[in-house]
Amino acid sequence: MERQEIEEKVRAFLIDELEIDEENIFPEAHLKNDMGIDSLDFVDIVVIVEKNFGFKIKPEEMAGVETLSQFCDYIERKVN
């Protein structure tokens, strides 16, 4: 899967499913501080990622993932 396709899918579910304002979605946006993603949102993200990308997020693999770009890097590593 191409990086651009991953970023488009992630952007779409952040806007549609989590109702994050589009202006808060940029590569270096901090998931918690800039986008306001909390632990309840993360539960939703786990389900959405499994549905859209076909793998389960393991919390230990997400350690150190703080920005949107890092999150897309993580997804790209898992799907390719």
N, CA, C and O atoms as CSV, one atom per row, in Angstrom:
chain,resi,resn,atom,element,x,y,z
A,1,MET,N,N,0.853,-1.182,0.000
A,1,MET,CA,C,0.000,0.000,0.000
A,1,MET,C,C,0.896,1.242,0.000
A,1,MET,O,O,1.856,1.332,0.765
A,2,GLU,N,N,0.568,2.176,-0.856
A,2,GLU,CA,C,1.359,3.406,-0.972
A,2,GLU,C,C,1.160,4.308,0.251
A,2,GLU,O,O,0.096,4.320,0.869
A,3,ARG,N,N,2.205,5.057,0.577
A,3,ARG,CA,C,2.148,5.971,1.732
A,3,ARG,C,C,0.998,6.965,1.586
A,3,ARG,O,O,0.292,7.241,2.556
A,4,GLN,N,N,0.806,7.500,0.388
A,4,GLN,CA,C,-0.258,8.491,0.177
A,4,GLN,C,C,-1.636,7.895,0.482
A,4,GLN,O,O,-2.489,8.567,1.063
A,5,GLU,N,N,-1.851,6.644,0.093
A,5,GLU,CA,C,-3.132,5.990,0.363
A,5,GLU,C,C,-3.335,5.806,1.873
A,5,GLU,O,O,-4.440,5.997,2.382
A,6,ILE,N,N,-2.276,5.440,2.575
A,6,ILE,CA,C,-2.347,5.294,4.034
A,6,ILE,C,C,-2.732,6.629,4.669
A,6,ILE,O,O,-3.634,6.693,5.503
A,7,GLU,N,N,-2.033,7.702,4.261
A,7,GLU,CA,C,-2.296,9.022,4.829
A,7,GLU,C,C,-3.723,9.481,4.539
A,7,GLU,O,O,-4.362,10.091,5.397
A,8,GLU,N,N,-4.227,9.196,3.343
A,8,GLU,CA,C,-5.598,9.584,2.995
A,8,GLU,C,C,-6.618,8.837,3.841
A,8,GLU,O,O,-7.589,9.432,4.308
A,9,LYS,N,N,-6.405,7.531,4.045
A,9,LYS,CA,C,-7.327,6.739,4.868
A,9,LYS,C,C,-7.309,7.214,6.315
A,9,LYS,O,O,-8.359,7.348,6.945
A,10,VAL,N,N,-6.117,7.466,6.838
A,10,VAL,CA,C,-5.986,7.930,8.220
A,10,VAL,C,C,-6.674,9.291,8.379
A,10,VAL,O,O,-7.438,9.500,9.321
A,11,ARG,N,N,-6.400,10.199,7.462
A,11,ARG,CA,C,-7.012,11.535,7.498
A,11,ARG,C,C,-8.542,11.419,7.466
A,11,ARG,O,O,-9.238,12.099,8.221
A,12,ALA,N,N,-9.054,10.558,6.593
A,12,ALA,CA,C,-10.504,10.387,6.466
A,12,ALA,C,C,-11.121,9.890,7.763
A,12,ALA,O,O,-12.145,10.421,8.193
A,13,PHE,N,N,-10.523,8.882,8.401
A,13,PHE,CA,C,-11.158,8.394,9.625
A,13,PHE,C,C,-10.968,9.347,10.802
A,13,PHE,O,O,-11.798,9.375,11.711
A,14,LEU,N,N,-9.892,10.124,10.797
A,14,LEU,CA,C,-9.741,11.121,11.859
A,14,LEU,C,C,-10.842,12.182,11.765
A,14,LEU,O,O,-11.379,12.624,12.781
A,15,ILE,N,N,-11.166,12.579,10.548
A,15,ILE,CA,C,-12.203,13.595,10.346
A,15,ILE,C,C,-13.598,12.998,10.537
A,15,ILE,O,O,-14.420,13.550,11.269
A,16,ASP,N,N,-13.861,11.871,9.877
A,16,ASP,CA,C,-15.209,11.293,9.864
A,16,ASP,C,C,-15.581,10.576,11.152
A,16,ASP,O,O,-16.676,10.767,11.680
A,17,GLU,N,N,-14.673,9.755,11.656
A,17,GLU,CA,C,-14.984,8.921,12.817
A,17,GLU,C,C,-14.702,9.624,14.151
A,17,GLU,O,O,-15.491,9.522,15.090
A,18,LEU,N,N,-13.585,10.330,14.226
A,18,LEU,CA,C,-13.199,10.951,15.496
A,18,LEU,C,C,-13.546,12.436,15.555
A,18,LEU,O,O,-13.372,13.086,16.586
A,19,GLU,N,N,-14.040,12.963,14.433
A,19,GLU,CA,C,-14.483,14.356,14.350
A,19,GLU,C,C,-13.393,15.355,14.746
A,19,GLU,O,O,-13.642,16.323,15.465
A,20,ILE,N,N,-12.188,15.095,14.259
A,20,ILE,CA,C,-11.072,16.007,14.501
A,20,ILE,C,C,-11.099,17.068,13.407
A,20,ILE,O,O,-11.280,16.760,12.229
A,21,ASP,N,N,-10.916,18.318,13.814
A,21,ASP,CA,C,-10.916,19.424,12.853
A,21,ASP,C,C,-9.770,19.260,11.862
A,21,ASP,O,O,-8.640,18.946,12.236
A,22,GLU,N,N,-10.091,19.480,10.591
A,22,GLU,CA,C,-9.121,19.287,9.522
A,22,GLU,C,C,-7.853,20.123,9.714
A,22,GLU,O,O,-6.760,19.672,9.369
A,23,GLU,N,N,-7.987,21.327,10.257
A,23,GLU,CA,C,-6.798,22.171,10.435
A,23,GLU,C,C,-5.845,21.623,11.501
A,23,GLU,O,O,-4.698,22.063,11.579
A,24,ASN,N,N,-6.296,20.677,12.316
A,24,ASN,CA,C,-5.443,20.067,13.336
A,24,ASN,C,C,-4.726,18.823,12.824
A,24,ASN,O,O,-3.970,18.190,13.561
A,25,ILE,N,N,-4.966,18.472,11.555
A,25,ILE,CA,C,-4.382,17.260,10.989
A,25,ILE,C,C,-3.260,17.654,10.026
A,25,ILE,O,O,-3.506,18.108,8.908
A,26,PHE,N,N,-2.028,17.470,10.489
A,26,PHE,CA,C,-0.837,17.736,9.688
A,26,PHE,C,C,0.250,16.778,10.171
A,26,PHE,O,O,0.182,16.296,11.301
A,27,PRO,N,N,1.253,16.492,9.333
A,27,PRO,CA,C,2.216,15.425,9.648
A,27,PRO,C,C,2.832,15.481,11.045
A,27,PRO,O,O,2.958,14.449,11.705
A,28,GLU,N,N,3.213,16.660,11.496
A,28,GLU,CA,C,3.871,16.744,12.804
A,28,GLU,C,C,2.900,17.004,13.956
A,28,GLU,O,O,3.319,17.290,15.078
A,29,ALA,N,N,1.614,16.902,13.674
A,29,ALA,CA,C,0.614,17.099,14.734
A,29,ALA,C,C,0.779,16.019,15.788
A,29,ALA,O,O,0.886,14.834,15.475
A,30,HIS,N,N,0.798,16.447,17.033
A,30,HIS,CA,C,0.886,15.531,18.162
A,30,HIS,C,C,-0.496,14.909,18.375
A,30,HIS,O,O,-1.490,15.628,18.480
A,31,LEU,N,N,-0.562,13.584,18.438
A,31,LEU,CA,C,-1.850,12.895,18.532
A,31,LEU,C,C,-2.665,13.355,19.744
A,31,LEU,O,O,-3.874,13.561,19.638
A,32,LYS,N,N,-2.013,13.515,20.880
A,32,LYS,CA,C,-2.732,13.908,22.093
A,32,LYS,C,C,-2.886,15.421,22.203
A,32,LYS,O,O,-3.993,15.928,22.384
A,33,ASN,N,N,-1.774,16.134,22.092
A,33,ASN,CA,C,-1.804,17.578,22.347
A,33,ASN,C,C,-2.489,18.378,21.249
A,33,ASN,O,O,-3.277,19.278,21.541
A,34,ASP,N,N,-2.200,18.060,19.989
A,34,ASP,CA,C,-2.765,18.839,18.879
A,34,ASP,C,C,-4.135,18.337,18.439
A,34,ASP,O,O,-5.014,19.129,18.101
A,35,MET,N,N,-4.312,17.020,18.444
A,35,MET,CA,C,-5.568,16.451,17.948
A,35,MET,C,C,-6.536,16.075,19.055
A,35,MET,O,O,-7.714,15.825,18.798
A,36,GLY,N,N,-6.046,16.032,20.281
A,36,GLY,CA,C,-6.922,15.715,21.412
A,36,GLY,C,C,-7.350,14.260,21.484
A,36,GLY,O,O,-8.389,13.949,22.067
A,37,ILE,N,N,-6.560,13.360,20.897
A,37,ILE,CA,C,-6.894,11.935,20.940
A,37,ILE,C,C,-6.598,11.417,22.339
A,37,ILE,O,O,-5.484,11.548,22.846
A,38,ASP,N,N,-7.618,10.825,22.951
A,38,ASP,CA,C,-7.457,10.278,24.301
A,38,ASP,C,C,-7.578,8.756,24.272
A,38,ASP,O,O,-7.681,8.158,23.201
A,39,SER,N,N,-7.564,8.135,25.440
A,39,SER,CA,C,-7.572,6.671,25.498
A,39,SER,C,C,-8.860,6.077,24.920
A,39,SER,O,O,-8.826,4.992,24.339
A,40,LEU,N,N,-9.984,6.762,25.067
A,40,LEU,CA,C,-11.236,6.273,24.480
A,40,LEU,C,C,-11.182,6.341,22.956
A,40,LEU,O,O,-11.653,5.432,22.272
A,41,ASP,N,N,-10.610,7.415,22.429
A,41,ASP,CA,C,-10.432,7.529,20.978
A,41,ASP,C,C,-9.515,6.429,20.461
A,41,ASP,O,O,-9.716,5.896,19.370
A,42,PHE,N,N,-8.507,6.100,21.260
A,42,PHE,CA,C,-7.551,5.090,20.830
A,42,PHE,C,C,-8.228,3.738,20.657
A,42,PHE,O,O,-7.865,2.975,19.762
A,43,VAL,N,N,-9.204,3.434,21.501
A,43,VAL,CA,C,-9.969,2.188,21.361
A,43,VAL,C,C,-10.657,2.169,19.991
A,43,VAL,O,O,-10.646,1.154,19.295
A,44,ASP,N,N,-11.251,3.295,19.620
A,44,ASP,CA,C,-11.889,3.411,18.301
A,44,ASP,C,C,-10.857,3.252,17.183
A,44,ASP,O,O,-11.120,2.588,16.180
A,45,ILE,N,N,-9.692,3.859,17.357
A,45,ILE,CA,C,-8.645,3.783,16.343
A,45,ILE,C,C,-8.210,2.341,16.112
A,45,ILE,O,O,-7.982,1.939,14.971
A,46,VAL,N,N,-8.094,1.562,17.178
A,46,VAL,CA,C,-7.710,0.150,17.055
A,46,VAL,C,C,-8.690,-0.579,16.141
A,46,VAL,O,O,-8.276,-1.328,15.256
A,47,VAL,N,N,-9.986,-0.364,16.352
A,47,VAL,CA,C,-11.028,-1.019,15.555
A,47,VAL,C,C,-10.975,-0.522,14.103
A,47,VAL,O,O,-11.055,-1.320,13.169
A,48,ILE,N,N,-10.842,0.782,13.921
A,48,ILE,CA,C,-10.807,1.378,12.576
A,48,ILE,C,C,-9.598,0.888,11.791
A,48,ILE,O,O,-9.719,0.556,10.612
A,49,VAL,N,N,-8.438,0.840,12.429
A,49,VAL,CA,C,-7.226,0.392,11.743
A,49,VAL,C,C,-7.367,-1.070,11.335
A,49,VAL,O,O,-6.968,-1.447,10.233
A,50,GLU,N,N,-7.927,-1.888,12.207
A,50,GLU,CA,C,-8.117,-3.301,11.864
A,50,GLU,C,C,-9.042,-3.438,10.648
A,50,GLU,O,O,-8.786,-4.245,9.755
A,51,LYS,N,N,-10.110,-2.649,10.623
A,51,LYS,CA,C,-11.069,-2.692,9.512
A,51,LYS,C,C,-10.445,-2.184,8.211
A,51,LYS,O,O,-10.645,-2.785,7.156
A,52,ASN,N,N,-9.695,-1.089,8.275
A,52,ASN,CA,C,-9.155,-0.453,7.067
A,52,ASN,C,C,-7.827,-1.035,6.574
A,52,ASN,O,O,-7.538,-1.018,5.377
A,53,PHE,N,N,-7.026,-1.547,7.507
A,53,PHE,CA,C,-5.687,-1.972,7.122
A,53,PHE,C,C,-5.414,-3.453,7.378
A,53,PHE,O,O,-4.390,-3.975,6.937
A,54,GLY,N,N,-6.313,-4.133,8.083
A,54,GLY,CA,C,-6.208,-5.580,8.239
A,54,GLY,C,C,-5.224,-6.090,9.265
A,54,GLY,O,O,-4.763,-7.226,9.153
A,55,PHE,N,N,-4.886,-5.291,10.260
A,55,PHE,CA,C,-4.038,-5.789,11.344
A,55,PHE,C,C,-4.473,-5.154,12.661
A,55,PHE,O,O,-5.109,-4.100,12.687
A,56,LYS,N,N,-4.111,-5.831,13.757
A,56,LYS,CA,C,-4.438,-5.312,15.091
A,56,LYS,C,C,-3.251,-4.528,15.628
A,56,LYS,O,O,-2.105,-4.969,15.540
A,57,ILE,N,N,-3.543,-3.368,16.182
A,57,ILE,CA,C,-2.509,-2.558,16.820
A,57,ILE,C,C,-2.155,-3.207,18.157
A,57,ILE,O,O,-3.031,-3.560,18.946
A,58,LYS,N,N,-0.860,-3.355,18.388
A,58,LYS,CA,C,-0.386,-3.850,19.676
A,58,LYS,C,C,0.120,-2.642,20.454
A,58,LYS,O,O,1.006,-1.930,19.981
A,59,PRO,N,N,-0.432,-2.403,21.642
A,59,PRO,CA,C,-0.042,-1.208,22.402
A,59,PRO,C,C,1.465,-1.057,22.588
A,59,PRO,O,O,1.983,0.059,22.546
A,60,GLU,N,N,2.172,-2.161,22.792
A,60,GLU,CA,C,3.616,-2.059,22.999
A,60,GLU,C,C,4.328,-1.567,21.740
A,60,GLU,O,O,5.394,-0.958,21.834
A,61,GLU,N,N,3.757,-1.820,20.573
A,61,GLU,CA,C,4.361,-1.338,19.328
A,61,GLU,C,C,4.111,0.150,19.116
A,61,GLU,O,O,4.803,0.793,18.327
A,62,MET,N,N,3.137,0.688,19.809
A,62,MET,CA,C,2.803,2.105,19.671
A,62,MET,C,C,3.615,2.989,20.614
A,62,MET,O,O,3.507,4.214,20.561
A,63,ALA,N,N,4.420,2.379,21.469
A,63,ALA,CA,C,5.263,3.165,22.373
A,63,ALA,C,C,6.161,4.068,21.541
A,63,ALA,O,O,6.832,3.605,20.619
A,64,GLY,N,N,6.174,5.339,21.863
A,64,GLY,CA,C,7.003,6.289,21.145
A,64,GLY,C,C,6.327,6.926,19.937
A,64,GLY,O,O,6.882,7.841,19.330
A,65,VAL,N,N,5.129,6.450,19.579
A,65,VAL,CA,C,4.388,7.050,18.473
A,65,VAL,C,C,3.603,8.230,19.029
A,65,VAL,O,O,2.620,8.059,19.750
A,66,GLU,N,N,4.057,9.431,18.680
A,66,GLU,CA,C,3.434,10.630,19.234
A,66,GLU,C,C,2.816,11.539,18.186
A,66,GLU,O,O,1.890,12.292,18.487
A,67,THR,N,N,3.323,11.477,16.945
A,67,THR,CA,C,2.822,12.377,15.908
A,67,THR,C,C,2.050,11.603,14.842
A,67,THR,O,O,2.131,10.378,14.758
A,68,LEU,N,N,1.315,12.335,14.047
A,68,LEU,CA,C,0.568,11.723,12.957
A,68,LEU,C,C,1.514,11.039,11.981
A,68,LEU,O,O,1.228,9.938,11.510
A,69,SER,N,N,2.625,11.673,11.676
A,69,SER,CA,C,3.615,11.088,10.768
A,69,SER,C,C,4.148,9.762,11.312
A,69,SER,O,O,4.279,8.796,10.560
A,70,GLN,N,N,4.453,9.707,12.599
A,70,GLN,CA,C,4.935,8.469,13.216
A,70,GLN,C,C,3.860,7.386,13.178
A,70,GLN,O,O,4.169,6.210,12.985
A,71,PHE,N,N,2.600,7.779,13.360
A,71,PHE,CA,C,1.491,6.831,13.302
A,71,PHE,C,C,1.377,6.252,11.889
A,71,PHE,O,O,1.184,5.046,11.731
A,72,CYS,N,N,1.494,7.093,10.872
A,72,CYS,CA,C,1.449,6.616,9.486
A,72,CYS,C,C,2.661,5.733,9.183
A,72,CYS,O,O,2.542,4.752,8.449
A,73,ASP,N,N,3.827,6.074,9.742
A,73,ASP,CA,C,5.018,5.223,9.589
A,73,ASP,C,C,4.740,3.834,10.151
A,73,ASP,O,O,5.080,2.826,9.531
A,74,TYR,N,N,4.126,3.786,11.321
A,74,TYR,CA,C,3.797,2.515,11.976
A,74,TYR,C,C,2.876,1.689,11.085
A,74,TYR,O,O,3.124,0.503,10.867
A,75,ILE,N,N,1.828,2.300,10.574
A,75,ILE,CA,C,0.882,1.585,9.709
A,75,ILE,C,C,1.601,1.096,8.448
A,75,ILE,O,O,1.411,-0.042,8.019
A,76,GLU,N,N,2.422,1.962,7.865
A,76,GLU,CA,C,3.141,1.591,6.641
A,76,GLU,C,C,4.046,0.367,6.876
A,76,GLU,O,O,4.123,-0.521,6.027
A,77,ARG,N,N,4.715,0.326,8.008
A,77,ARG,CA,C,5.573,-0.829,8.336
A,77,ARG,C,C,4.748,-2.102,8.467
A,77,ARG,O,O,5.185,-3.176,8.052
A,78,LYS,N,N,3.560,-1.984,9.042
A,78,LYS,CA,C,2.732,-3.173,9.295
A,78,LYS,C,C,2.082,-3.707,8.015
A,78,LYS,O,O,1.939,-4.920,7.865
A,79,VAL,N,N,1.694,-2.839,7.107
A,79,VAL,CA,C,0.972,-3.304,5.907
A,79,VAL,C,C,1.910,-3.675,4.758
A,79,VAL,O,O,1.495,-4.367,3.829
A,80,ASN,N,N,3.150,-3.234,4.804
A,80,ASN,CA,C,4.074,-3.521,3.694
A,80,ASN,C,C,5.128,-4.542,4.080
A,80,ASN,O,O,5.978,-4.891,3.262
